[in-house]
């Protein structure tokens, strides 16, 4: 039988899994009409403001380097991103978004803005801000505890 702490941890995990699934479904719906998948959009979003190495994108997204590498290669093949030399590391090239990549992401913006407005209308800006802060705090705590476990 689980104690109260275990039940709370399980509820947090299950809720996070469900929320992740919901966000991925919404992202697929938003990205699809722009010719992107949620994963492609996520990688392009990571390099929207500055080129990053694949490992840096993977760390920011909390996924494997191999998964990001596969997506980056697809984006480069489709002309949505390009590899650039990395002055800090000769072999780890930087992934940079191209003009075509920017255009694809821009096609998502109107529907993204509309969904964001509906979410704020449902929860209120202050409550959504609190929720985002709580999720970030939970993520940071799990990261620290995960590092302790692997330590």
matplotlib code that plots the C-alpha trace (Angstrom):
import matplotlib.pyplot as plt

x = [0.0, 1.4, 1.8, 0.6, 4.0, 4.0, 0.5, 1.3, 4.4, 2.4, -0.4, 2.2, 3.8, 0.5, -0.7, 2.6, 2.3, -1.2, -0.3, 2.7, 0.4, -2.1, 0.6, 2.0, -1.4, -2.0, 1.5, 0.8, -2.5, -0.8, 2.3, 0.6, -0.9, 2.6, 4.1, 5.8, 5.5, 5.5, 9.1, 10.3, 8.7, 10.3, 13.8, 13.3, 12.0, 15.2, 17.3, 14.9, 17.0, 20.5, 22.2, 22.9, 24.8, 22.6, 23.7, 22.6, 19.2, 18.8, 19.7, 17.2, 14.4, 15.2, 15.5, 18.3, 21.0, 20.4, 16.7, 17.6, 20.3, 17.8, 15.3, 18.0, 19.2, 15.6, 15.2, 18.4, 17.3, 14.1, 15.9, 14.3, 17.6, 21.3, 24.5, 27.1, 30.7, 31.0, 33.9, 33.8, 33.9, 35.2, 33.1, 29.9, 28.3, 25.6, 22.0, 20.6, 17.1, 16.9, 14.5, 12.2, 12.3, 11.3, 8.5, 7.2, 7.2, 5.6, 2.7, 2.0, 1.9, -1.7, -3.2, -0.6, -1.7, -5.3, -4.9, -2.8, -5.5, -8.1, -6.0, -5.5, -9.3, -9.9, -7.3, -6.5, -3.0, -2.1, -3.1, -1.4, 1.8, 1.6, 1.1, 4.1, 6.3, 5.2, 5.9, 9.4, 10.0, 8.9, 11.1, 14.1, 13.5, 13.2, 16.4, 18.3, 16.9, 17.6, 21.2, 21.5, 20.2, 22.7, 25.4]
y = [0.0, 3.4, 6.1, 9.7, 10.8, 7.9, 8.6, 12.3, 11.4, 9.0, 11.5, 14.1, 11.6, 10.4, 14.0, 15.0, 12.0, 13.0, 16.7, 15.7, 13.7, 16.5, 19.0, 16.7, 16.2, 20.0, 20.6, 18.0, 19.8, 23.2, 22.1, 19.8, 22.6, 24.2, 20.9, 20.1, 17.5, 18.4, 17.1, 19.1, 22.2, 21.6, 21.3, 24.4, 26.3, 25.4, 27.1, 29.9, 32.6, 31.1, 28.0, 25.2, 21.9, 18.8, 17.9, 21.4, 21.0, 17.5, 18.9, 21.8, 19.4, 16.6, 14.0, 11.9, 13.3, 10.6, 11.5, 15.2, 14.2, 12.2, 15.1, 17.7, 15.6, 15.5, 19.2, 19.9, 17.5, 19.5, 22.9, 24.0, 24.0, 23.9, 22.8, 25.5, 25.2, 25.4, 27.6, 25.9, 22.3, 21.2, 18.0, 19.1, 21.3, 23.9, 23.5, 26.8, 27.5, 28.7, 31.2, 28.3, 27.0, 30.5, 30.6, 27.2, 28.3, 31.6, 29.7, 28.1, 31.4, 32.5, 29.2, 29.0, 32.5, 31.6, 28.5, 30.5, 33.1, 30.4, 28.8, 32.2, 32.9, 29.5, 29.8, 33.5, 35.0, 35.0, 31.3, 30.1, 32.0, 30.2, 26.9, 27.4, 28.4, 25.3, 23.0, 24.6, 24.2, 20.5, 19.9, 21.4, 19.3, 16.1, 17.0, 17.5, 14.3, 12.4, 13.5, 12.4, 9.0, 8.6, 10.4]
z = [0.0, -1.0, 1.6, 1.0, -0.4, -2.9, -3.9, -4.5, -6.5, -8.6, -9.2, -10.2, -12.7, -14.1, -14.5, -16.2, -18.6, -19.5, -19.9, -22.1, -24.3, -24.5, -25.4, -28.1, -29.7, -29.7, -31.1, -33.9, -34.7, -34.8, -36.7, -39.3, -41.5, -41.7, -43.0, -39.7, -37.0, -33.3, -33.0, -36.0, -34.6, -31.2, -32.8, -34.9, -31.9, -30.0, -32.7, -33.5, -31.9, -32.1, -33.6, -31.2, -31.3, -31.4, -27.8, -26.6, -28.3, -26.7, -23.2, -23.6, -24.7, -22.3, -25.0, -26.5, -28.7, -31.2, -31.6, -32.1, -34.6, -36.7, -36.7, -37.5, -40.5, -41.8, -41.3, -43.2, -46.0, -46.3, -46.3, -43.0, -41.1, -42.0, -40.4, -39.7, -38.4, -34.6, -33.5, -30.0, -31.3, -34.7, -35.0, -33.3, -36.0, -35.1, -36.2, -37.6, -38.8, -42.5, -44.0, -45.0, -41.4, -40.2, -42.7, -41.6, -37.9, -38.8, -40.4, -36.9, -35.1, -35.7, -34.5, -31.6, -30.5, -30.7, -28.5, -26.1, -25.8, -25.2, -22.5, -20.8, -21.0, -19.3, -16.5, -16.3, -16.9, -13.2, -12.6, -15.8, -14.7, -11.3, -13.0, -15.3, -12.4, -10.4, -13.4, -13.8, -10.0, -10.2, -13.2, -11.5, -8.3, -10.4, -12.2, -9.0, -7.5, -10.7, -10.7, -7.0, -8.0, -10.8, -8.8]

ax = plt.figure().add_subplot(projection="3d")
ax.plot(x, y, z, "-o")
ax.set_aspect("equal")
plt.show()
